[in-house]
């Protein structure tokens, strides 16, 4: 068995411990002290140097030293170094945690920018991946955690504990259960039925089938009884006698239908002829309307044409009037533009003359210093005079140029063009007025003919031979329709209708009774089918219940085999691997017990020794041992013997940590 032991552990500024160097005994070392003195910190330091986590698996925890106010003391180095003996070979693992401080450009003060973790294996720096790989070569991290803390394995989830235990017994399959049962035939048949399903999946499948069979089986007696009750009503009926009466009544009904058809044929033909005459009358009225409309349109044609021409001429008059208004407005605008241009030209001429007349004059203070008032020297006076003259001439030239540009916009050529526009607009307005007057004169000469009266239209129609012919046809058609409508010689069919209804009711009643013959025969056949179905479903239910019984027996055998093989690995601890449900099913679980007491109900000493028993079994299976940190070791009178190195963390009255 590979053996791992911790020989030495050095801590610097780790979780409040400023500096501590511990050398451990080869087999048993006790670390004593009051609560809060740092015993668990030693275990945290050991797991941190190996895995970067504390003893309960947290990666994010505070390792830096705090002051009395709980604030971090900055700029301190944090380091843990562990010397391990792995099968006689010494290995030194070191992990350093340092703060990074930098000066920002342009400042003299350093600021905190983050942390840095350094890892060394035998004093050789490594990346995180390289360091983790080297630690894993010593022992798999998950196994290492299981064999260094008595409380770790039982803190795992049930499925994780179960997976490790099954792994320790080399796995356990359904075939192993069969072998353990001496190749029980019913178990072999059960596994063949599974078809890739688990026992629990197959149990749910069988349960669902059993439920459906029971539902069908429970419903069958009521359905059989219902069929029997339905057939009992007509048990004494002579269906052959009913059949003979049905055929007799049905023959009488066919005879009456023939008579009824013959008697109504005459009435139907008369109705068809009356409908034909009414359709002819409707077409005659439509033709009369077309002739009358044509006559009215021809009589009103001259009136309509004159009215249309008057409307067109009135539209032209309105258009000409709008044109007159537009031309008059153009005349006003042109005259206004001409007047404005003339006034602007007069202003430009007056301004040009005024600018030309301006002369430069010098004031008495123009040649004195503006600051002290002292007169300039003669040379400075002459220079100042020239500067003022040049500035005056430049301003004058600029003003004359601006005046010239404004004058160009109202020159004689421009004025002549504007005057031409006034003349043209005036002529256009006169032409438009003349056109409008001509149209009004033309409109006044129109004479509108009179629209034809109703009497004139009627007189014209009386002279129209086609219209008069249609009038005569209408009179003839109305006479024929009145004669047909007043004909009361239709046959009286009421007696035949009454006889037909009576026979039809009798035939329907007899037909309903005969329909029950078929229903009665179908019911008898269906009752036989349902009774056969009861026998078949009963056999299926018995088979499914037998399968459930076999599954219960198989699960019980599996539980006994699995728990027996697993519990053989331990001295005191026994594991409960299955929970029986209320419905009789088995649910996988994993719960450690000692003398039948669940692990969760054990006292602290019982839990520690149970954990040591589990560690011993895991070490034996994995072929490796490692230091075991036993927290609250003072609660145990006698620790379970183990081949692993023990580091007991015990609470005492010692003010300072004491290593024994």
Secondary structure, 3 states (H helix, E strand, C coil): CEEEEEEEEEEEEECCEEEEEEECCCCEEEEEECCCCCHHHHHHHHHHHHHCCCCCCCCCCCCCCECCCCCECCCCCEEEEEEEEECCEEEEEEEEEEEEEEECCCCCCEEEEEEEEEEEECCEEECHHHHHHHHHHHCCHHHHHHCCECCHHHHCCHHHHHHHHHHHCCCCCHHHHHHHCCCCHHHHHHHHHHCCCCHHHHHHHHHHHHHHHHHHHHHHHHHHHHHHHHHHCCCCCCHHHHHHHHHHHHHHHHHHHHHHHHHHHHHHHHHHHHHHHHHHHHHHHHHHHHHHHHHHHHHCHHHHHHHHHHHHHHHHHHHHHHHHHHHHHHHHHHHHHHHHHHHHHHHHHHHHHHHHHCCCCCCCCCCECCCCCCECCHHHHHHHHHHHHHHHHHHHHHHHHHHHHHHHCCCHHHHHHHHHHHHHHHHHHHHHHHHHHHHHHHHHCCCCCCCCCHHHHHHHHHCCHHHHHHHHHHHHHHHHHHHHHCCCCCCCCHHHHHHHHHHHHHHHHHHHHHHHHHHHHHHHHHHHHHHHHHHHHHHHHHHHHHHHHHHHHHHHHHHHHHHHHHHCCCCCEEEEEEEECCCCCEEEEEEEEECCEEHHHCCHHHHHHHHHHHHHHHHHHHCEECCEEEECHHHCCCCCCCCCCEEEEEECCCCCCEEC
